[in-house]
């Protein structure tokens, strides 16, 4: 039974972690609308800008590699706050960068801080979810999506008003750092980073000697196998997310010969559908369970996008991109929740492993789509995400721990 005091603590923690997810989205997208101005100011070619943009994913990959150990040492609360404030403040050197090297360095810091915050805040979310006894991860990821949309709209508006990039990013850095430092104080303390309850201490009848070592080795192998499956599910989803962001407009504009305004509707439909799906996802997961939700979502995504591509018509394609967003919306929150609830595995460790594989799909998927498109055309290349989300049907059972 949850006491009134405990309920109040959990309520404050849930608000604080929601703020963390919103802040992550706000920080991560704060500069996206200003990239053209940064490119112009520094006189970068498309190739040079591509090199610069590799800085953020490079930082993410390094940070995620060590995130589990960092959270184990300092706790998810301290890590979330420190990494979030660092990511926000990294916007300042990004806006003030005077050359390519300075921009790359700032983006490495930016990406690394966001990657570390990502793992820590998801570990905190899993801990709160576990104590509440009901799903909240989908809503948290929906809050992140809201943050990205707000930041993109604000950035576009300020760019339209010709507000200087250094002014925009410096003000955003201060505001967002204060938001993280003040808004995340209610996060659970270090006890939130304990092992899941199901991994508790062995009782009097626990095996000893050789049997205990064998049981321990089997448990480790089982955890690794489950993390590999969860990582695969994340990869299947994130490849599609990256493809929608980078290729949906290109497909509509060049393959289906639409106008520039219509071309942008493909990703808009996907993004809005994903946001709405995540905000509603907790109730759906609580009612039907994570496995059935992921399987149903995989069917919606695969059939929606597959039929939309087969039709070869702009309206059908936009509907297909939108249905793809609805279907993959629950994948990341359910997968992270499952990774954070694996018996015998610290939440941050499990989440960091799945996050690393997921980011590989998010960052590496779009270039792969481009390479495939050179050989079979963009319509055929976009069938890769269709096949991958269909594969979630076969591996969704691995997310059963999210229901614990």
Secondary structure as GFF3:
##gff-version 3
##sequence-region A 1 404
A	DSSP	alpha_helix	4	29	.	.	.	ID=ss1
A	DSSP	three_ten_helix	32	34	.	.	.	ID=ss2
A	DSSP	alpha_helix	35	42	.	.	.	ID=ss3
A	DSSP	alpha_helix	46	74	.	.	.	ID=ss4
A	DSSP	alpha_helix	76	96	.	.	.	ID=ss5
A	DSSP	alpha_helix	100	132	.	.	.	ID=ss6
A	DSSP	alpha_helix	137	160	.	.	.	ID=ss7
A	DSSP	alpha_helix	165	183	.	.	.	ID=ss8
A	DSSP	three_ten_helix	190	193	.	.	.	ID=ss9
A	DSSP	three_ten_helix	197	199	.	.	.	ID=ss10
A	DSSP	alpha_helix	209	250	.	.	.	ID=ss11
A	DSSP	pi_helix	251	255	.	.	.	ID=ss12
A	DSSP	alpha_helix	260	263	.	.	.	ID=ss13
A	DSSP	alpha_helix	265	288	.	.	.	ID=ss14
A	DSSP	alpha_helix	290	311	.	.	.	ID=ss15
A	DSSP	alpha_helix	314	340	.	.	.	ID=ss16
A	DSSP	alpha_helix	347	376	.	.	.	ID=ss17
A	DSSP	alpha_helix	378	381	.	.	.	ID=ss18
A	DSSP	alpha_helix	383	395	.	.	.	ID=ss19
A	DSSP	three_ten_helix	396	403	.	.	.	ID=ss20
###
